[in-house]
Amino acid sequence: MTSDVHPLALPPAGQWLEWVGARGEDQLATARSLADALKAAPPADADEVLRAWNEVHVALANASAVGSLFAEVHPDLEVRDRADEVRQAAAKLDTDLSLDAGLYAVLAAIDPTGLDPDARRVHEHTLRDFRRAGVDRDEATRDRLRALNERSVVLSQEFGRNIREDVRSIEVRPEQLDGLPQDWVAAHPAGEDGLVRVTTDYPDAIPFRTFATDDGARRQLATAVLNVGWPANDAVLQEILALRREQAALLGYASWPDFDAEVKMIREGAAIAAFIDRITDLSGASAQRDKRVLLDRLRQDRPEAQDIDGADVLYYAELVRKEQLAVDAQQVRRYFSADDVRQGLLDVTGRLFGLQWTPVPDAPTWHGEVAAYDVAFEGERIGRIYLDLHPREGKYKHAAQFDLVRGVADLQLPEGVLVCNFGRGLLEHDEVVTLFHEFGHLVHHVLGGRVDWLRFSGVATEWDFVEAPSQLLEEWAWDPAVLATFARDESGAAIPADLVRRMRAAHDFGKGYQARTQMFYAAVSYDLHAREHADLTARVVELMRAYSVFPPLPDTHLHAAFGHLDGYSSAYYTYMWSLVIAKDLFSAFDPDDLFDPEVAGAYRDRILAQGGRRDAADLVEDFLGRPYTFDAYAAWLAR
């Protein structure tokens, strides 16, 4: 990456609408022009053909990124809508290119004999993509596949919009805030009617469901959270699922999971179901043990209770950690100022990976709370990141890393955006862990963005490996020595090491039932795609009874707010699959020296910096010196 490549110039305030449209249209026009030229007069040299195809996808990715990001984060609805139009146009062009028989003929005619390993891999994956798109089908089938893809993009946008914009709330009396942290209470004054509004957004919902002593109010809010997007998204999701089933069938696959799994580490749809059942069995004893602890504690307050459900789990898990494991989350959060955590995160990752994060205070951004940083390695700028960490109206509701620019050596710097919804004051430690996790994607995006081929840039590994580097980075948010560098209370005292060890023990409480809950989500993701169901709510209830150890909350419709059913489709199992690998990766680090430069450098260079240049299993084996196993995960789960 040469030093004369500069970050993307974002517009000043007031010019975003025009800029988003122009950026999208210009890049799409470039992609079309380059594709037409390649088809009309392909170079004779195989490498040059692939380079030309690479340029097409650089422009397409640039348009797609600006649409996908700003449709989710820009504070102006008009800009979000314009970005949605760009995202839709980019997806349409992507479909058109993938079904263009002329382009396929050009790329299929390449003789790969003289190509280097990276170029040969690009060629193999490109032909695979064309085949999976259906370019080799008859014209009528290609037309139908094109229509399915275009309709799917519209439905995806609608599904996400319904979740993003459906912010629900409950109103409670001030005394119903008993148990909540004082800073949270101060930030939620009563309105003119004397009532306090509590929304389904994360900074409201999670503290309220964790600390509020009023069980009726907790249940009311939990029900509201699980009904976001309902009923609108029920019909939207049914249509999305139907389109995916039809697409898989037209391409010759038995089911959508079979189609989707083909390009992942797991390879086969049936293997997803087998993996879900394996984790369910592994976690069963631990899950039931810790659930009994929760239920026993609930019965101290409600002796008649026969079971415990999602309205009470967070609250009673917190009570168990406080009363039995000597960890009070409200005391813990005193050590985690949002500003200090952000700086601590940069310091930790800078030291671990040899990176320098330099604030760029004069960089234009889409909101005043967004912070920009240039990223340097060995004195050379290698990318830029943006941190958009706090909630606002119309913003993406979860936590994720978004691309702004995908890096290509000597052409464009990798730029990524971390989008979260944390409070502006004190953070829960779980939020600190989430921040480290999502920042792991950002580091992967930047370090993996110094490659020649867009196809391998950044987080470009198989999708069921994508979470592993982020889950690995979470470990640094649990280390006493690491936390002591930035976790300080109002007096400046560092968080005690003994408290961190107790926090870790408390965190491990419930890992079995949390694994079972993850397998419930994974089963929903897989099963709704594997077969047709007339009543999605009824099927989700059945799956919850089969996989979770907690009963369903009555009159709720989780699938309508389960945004990952769109992006992850049938592959939500990937979170746990990646965790298995992450635990194995962590076994290579010395717990007494998490910053060992030799180990950290090998991990950085052999996994993160490779992007998608090799299969994930090969990257892991290169780092560990052996194939990955279940051993570290199983040992952790059994503790």
N, C-alpha and C positions, 0 to 999 in steps of 0.2 A: 504494500500500500504506500504510494508515494505521498510526500508531504504536501504536494500542491493540489491535492484533491480536497475540496471544501465541503462542509455540510450544506444541506439543502437550505436555501434562503426562504424562510417563512415570511408571510406578509405582516404589515403593521395592522393594528386594530382598525376596523372599518373596511378592510379590503379582503376579508376572508371569503366571502361569497364568490367574488370574481376569481380569486386565486384558486379555490378548490375546483371550480369548474374548468378553469384554464389548465391547471396542472393535469387534471384527469383527461380532458379532451386532447391536449397536446401529446401526452404519452400514449394514448390509445391510437391517435393518428400516426404516430411514429411506429408503433407496433404493426399496424396494418400495412404501412408503406414498406417496412422492412420485410414483412412476410410476403407481400406481393412481389418484391424484387427477388427474393430468394426463390420463389416458385417460378418466376419468369426466366431467370438467368442464374441457375445455381453454379457456384464455383466448382472447379474441377477437383480441387483438393478437399479431401474428406474433413480435415480439421477446420478448414475455412467454412465449410457448410455448417458445421456445428457451432462455430463462432458466430455466424450470422443468425442462427436459430437462438443462440444465447442472447444476442442483442434484442431480438423480438421479445423475449420473455423478461428481460430487464425492464423494457418500457411498459410491458403489460403489468408487471409486479409493481412498478411505481404508481400506476394508475389505481390498481387494486388497493394498495396500501393507503393512499390518501382517502379513498372512499370508505374503506373499512374502519379506519381510525376515527375520522372526523364525524362519521355518522353516529359514533358512540360517545364522543367526548366534547364536541363543540357546544358551548352554551347557547348558541343561537339556533333555534329550530329551523329557520330557513337554510342555514348552512348545513345542518344535519340532513335535511331532506335533499339538498343538492349533492351531498356526499353519497347518500343512498343511491341517487341516480347514477353517479360515477361508478359505484360498486356494482350496480346492476349491469351497466354497459361493459365494464371490465369482465364480468362473469360471462356475458354473452359473447364477447370476442374470444375469450378463452375456449368456450364451447365451439365456436365457429372454427378456430384454428385446429382444435383437436379432432374435428370431423372433416377436415379439408383433405380429400384424397390426393390432390396434387402435391401438397406439402408432405404428406406421408410418403408418396412415391419418391420425392427428392431425398428424404432422410433414410428410407429403406434401401435406396440404391447405394448408400455409402459402403465402401469396403473398409471394415474396421481394422484391418491387418496392421497398418502402420501407426495406429493411434496409441497415445500413451494411456496408462491405466485410467486416469481421470476422464479423458475424452471417451474412451471405450465405455466407461460406466455411464456417462451422459447419453451416449448413443443407445445403449441397452435400455436404459430407463425411458428414454424418449419413445422408442418403439413400443415398449410396454404400455406407456400412457396412451398412445394412439390406439392400440388394440383395446384397452379398457374403456376408451371413449366410444368405441364402436365404428371406427373409420373403415374397417373392412366389411361392414354390413352393407346390405343393399340400400338404395337411396331412400326408400320409404322408411326403413328402420332408422337411418341416420336422421331423417327429418323428425321422426318421433322422439328420438333421443335428444335432439336439439330443443324441441318444445318442452320436454320434461326438465331439462336443465334450466331453461329460462324461467319456467314456472316455479321451480324449486328455489331459485334465487329470490323471487318475489315473496314466496311463503317464508323463507328464512328471515328476510327483513321484517315481515309482519310478526312473526313469532317473537323475535327479539324486541321489537318495538312494544309489543303488548306487555312484555315483562318490564321493560325499562320505564315505561310511562304509567304503569298501573301501581302507583305508590299508595298503599292503603294505610289506614290509621285507626287507632282506637282512642277514646277519650276517657281519662281516668281522673279521679279526685286526687288532690295533692297527697293525701295520706296513703294512697295506693302506691306511692313511690318509695315507701319504706323499704330499706335494704339496699337501695341503689347508691352508688358513689355520690358524694356531695357535689363534685364538679359536674356530674351528669345532671343532677337535680337542678343545679344553678343554671344550667344551659336550657332547661325546659320549664320556663315560668308558666303559670296558669294564664289562660286567656281571660277575656272579659266575662265569660260565663263561669269562671272559676275552675275550669277543667284544663287538664294538661293533655296535649296531643302527642301521641307516641306513634311513629310511623313504622312501616315494614322495612325501611332501609337499615342496612347493617349497623351503623353507629347507634341507632335507637334500639333495634330489635334484640341484638345479641346481649348487651348489658341488661336490658329489661328482663329477658327470659332467663338470665343467669342469676340475677340478684334480687329481683322484686319478690317480696314475701307474699304478696297477694296472689294466691293460686288462681283465682277466677280471672284476674287481669292477665296473668301469664297465659292462661289457656285461650283467652280471647285474642291475644296478639299472635300466639302460635298458629291459631286457626287462620287469621288474616294472612300471615306469611305464606302458609301452604295453599292459599287460594288466589295468590297473585296470578294474573293472566287468565283466570277462569271467569266466565266460560269460553271467552273468545278463542283461546289457544287450543281448546279441545278439538274443534273442527279443523283448525290450521294444522295441528299435529297429525290428525288422521289423514289429511291430504298429503302432507310431507311423507308419511310412512307409505301410503299407497303409491306415490310416485317412485319412491326408492324400490319398492317391490317390483314395479313394472320395469324400471331401468335394469335391475339385476337380471330379470327374466329375459329381457331383450338381448342382453349381453351373454346369455348362456349360463348364468349362475343359478344354483338352486335357491339361494336366498340373498338378501342384502348383506347379512353378516359374512357370507362366503366371499362376496365381491369385496367387501371392505377389508377383510382380514388378509386378503392375498398379498398386500403390500406392507404388512406389518410383521413384526417379529413372530407373532403367533401363527400366522399363515392360513389357518382354517377357522371357519365359523364355529364348528363343533368344539374346537379347542378352547374357545371363549367360555362356553358352558362348562367344560371340564375344569378350567382354571377357577371359575367362580365356585364350583362345588368343592374344589380342593381347599381353597382359602376358607370357605364356610366350615369345612370339617376341622381344619387346623385351629381355627379360632373358637370353636364351639365351647370347649371347657372353660377357657378364660372368659368368654362372653357371659356364660351363665353364672360363673362365680361372682363377677363384678355386678351383674344385674341383681343378684340376691342381696348384695350390700346396699344398692340403691333402694330396693323395695323394702328392706328392713328399716332403713332410715325414713322412708316415706310413711311407714306404718307407725312410727313414733308420733307423727302429726295426724295421720288418718288411719286408725287401727283397722278400719273396715276395708282398706284398699286391697284389691285382689291382684292388681298389676300396675305397672308404671308405663306411661306413654310419653310421647314427644313434648307434651306441654310441661312435663315435670323433670325430664331427664337432665337438662342443663342445670337447673336449679339444685336438684338433689346431688348431682355429681359435684357441684361446687361446695355444697354443705359437707359432703364426705371428705373432700380434700381439705377443707378448713378444720373440721372437727376431729377427723380420724388420722389425717396425714399431715396436719399442722401447716397447711398452706392456705393463706387467706388471699384470694386474688385481689381484693381491694387494697391490701397492704403491698402486694407485689407490684401493682400497677403504679405505685408512687415512684418506682424507679425508672419508669419508661415514659419520659417526655417525648412527644412525637418528634420534636426538632433534634433532640439528642440521639434518638434512635436512628433517624435518617443519617446523621453525620457518622454515627458509629458503624452503620452498615457500610458506608463508603470506605471508612478506615479499614474495616475488617476485610472486605473484598479486595481493597487495594493492596493490603499486605499479603493476602493469600495468593493473589494471581499476578502480583507485580504491576498493578495498574495505578494510574494517577487520574483522579477525578477532579477536574477544574471547573468551578462554577462559571457560567457565562451569563451574567446578570442582564446584559443588554440584548440577549437573544429574544426576538419576538416569539411569543407563545399565544395560545388560544385562550388563556385565562391567567389572571394575575397570580394565582396560587401555584401555577406550573413552574417548576425549576428546571433549567437546562444545565448540563455538564458536558464538557469535552472529555473524552477518554484518551489517555496516552499510554503507550507501552514502550519502555526503553527510550523515552524521550520523544517518541513520534506519535502524533495524533492518529488514532485508529478508528474513532467513531464519536458519536454524540448520543446522549441519552436525555430523556425528559421524564421528570417525576410528577405525576398528576395524582395526588394521594388522597384528596378529600372529596366528600360527596357534594353534589349540587343537582339542581333540577335538570332532568333530561339526560343525565350522565349514565353510562354503563354501571350496572348495580353490583358487580362482583369485583374480583381482582384478577388481572391478567396483564400480560405483556403484549403490546401491539407493535407491529412493524411500522415505521415511517419510511425507511429506505432499507432495502436489503443490500448488504455490502458486496461489491465486486472489485477485486484488486485493480488498482490504477484507474478505476472508472468512477466509483461512488463509495463514500464512507457508509458503513452500517449505522443506522440510527433507529433507536427503539424507544418506546414509551411505556412506562410502568403506570398502569391505571388501577387505582385502589379506591376504597371508600372508608378511610380511617378518620377518627376524630382528630381535632386540632390540638387537644390538650394531652391528657395521659392515655396511653395505650394499654390494653390487656396484653399479657405476654403471648397469648395465642395470636394476636395481631402482629406482634413482632416476628413470630415464626412465619406467619403468612407473608410478611414483607420480605424476609430472607428468601423464602421459597420463590416468590414471583421475581425477585431480583436475580435469582439464578437463571431464569429464562433470558433476562436482559443481558447478563454476562455472556451467556451462550450465543446470543444473537450477535454481540459485538465481536467476541473472540473468534467465532466461526464465520465472520463476515469478511475475512481477508483471503478469499479464495478466488480462483479464476472463473468458476462456473456458477451462475446464479442458482442452478439446480441444487448445489451443495451448500449454499450460503446460510450461515446462522443455524437456527434450530431446524435443520433439514434432515434429521434422522427419521427412522421409522417412528410412527406416532406413538407406539406403545413404549418407546424409550424416552420420549420428550420430557416427561416429568422427572426422570431419574436424577439428572444434575441438580434440579431445583430441590428435590427431596433430600439430596445429599447436603446441600448448603444449609438446610434447616439445622443440621447438627451443630453448627457454629452458634446458633441462637440458644443452645442449651448448655454451652460450656461455661463453667464458672469464671475462668480466667478471661475468656472473650467478653462475657457480659460485663465484667468488672471494668472494662475499658470505657464503657459508655453508659451503663445503667446506674444512675445515681439519683438519690432522693433529693428533696428540696434543700437539705442541708449540705449537699455535695458528697455525702457518704456513698460509697460504692455498694452495690448489692452483695450481701454476704454469700460466700461460697456454700455454706451449709444450707442457706435458703434455696439456692439454685439446685442443689442436690435433692432437696425435698420437693421442689417444683417438678423435677424430672420424675421422681417416684410418683408424685401425684398425677402427672401427665400420663404415665404408663397405666394408671388406674383407668379402666374402661377401654384399653386398646383392643381387647377381644370383641366387645360389643360394637366398638367403632368399626372394626374390620367387617363384622357382620352387616352393619349399616351400609358400608361401602359396597359390599356384595349385593345388598338389596338394590342399591342404585345401579350397579353393573347389570344385575338381572333385569331390571326395568329397561335399561338401554338395549340389552341384547334381545330380550323376549319380545318387546314391542316391534322390533324390526324382523325378528325371525318368523313371526306368524301374525295373521290378522286377528284383531279383536274388535268386536262391535262396541264394547263398553270399556274404554281405557281406564276409567276410574276403578271399575270392578276388578280388572286384571291387575292393576297396581296394588290394590288391597290384597289380592291373593298372593302376589309376589312378596309383599311385606310380611305376610304371615309365614311364608315359607323360608325367608332368608334373614329378616331382622329378628332380633329377640324382643323387640318392642311392638305392641299392637298399633294398628293405624289410629290416627286421630279422626274421630267421626266428622263427616261432612267436610272433608278436605279433598283437594285434587292436586296432588304434588306434581304430576306430570305437566300441568299447565305452566308451572314456573320453573321447570327443570330445563334451563337454557342449554345444558350440555347435550340434550337430546338432538339439538340441531347440529352443533359443531362436531361433537364426538360421535354422533349417530349411534351405532351399535357397539361402540368401543370404549365405554366408560370404564371397563375393566382395566384400562391402561394405567389409571392411578395406582392401583395395587400392584400390577405387574411391574411398573417402574419402581415402586417401593421395595419390592423384592431385590431388584438390581441395585438400588441405592444403598440398601443395607450391606450388600456384598462389596460395593465400591468403598464404603466407609471403613470396611475391615482393613483396607490397605493403609489407613492413616493411624498414626500413633496417638491415642487419646491424651497422652501427656505432652504432645507437641503437635497440635493441629496445624501449625504453620510451617512444618518442616518443608523447606524450599524444594528439596529433591522430589518428595512425593507430590506436593502441590503443583510443582512445575510439570511433572510427568502427566498428571491428571489434566492440567490446562492444555498441554501440547498434544497429548495423545487422544483426548476425547473432545474437549470443548473446541479447540482450534481447528479440528478436522471437519466440523460441520457434518455434512452428509457424504463425505468422500468415501466412506466405507460403511458396510453394514454395522449396525449397533453392536451386535454380538462380537464382531471382530474388533471393534474399538475397545470394548470392555476387556476382551481377552488380552489385547495388546497392553492395556494398563495393568491388569491384575496378574498377567503371566499364566492365566488358566481360564477356562470357560466359567461363566457365572453359575452360581448354584443357589438353591433355596436355603442353604444351611444357616447363614447369618440371620435371615428373616425368621426362620422357624425358631432359632434360639432366642431371638428378641421377643417373639410372641409368647414363648413359653415362660419367660421370666415373670 
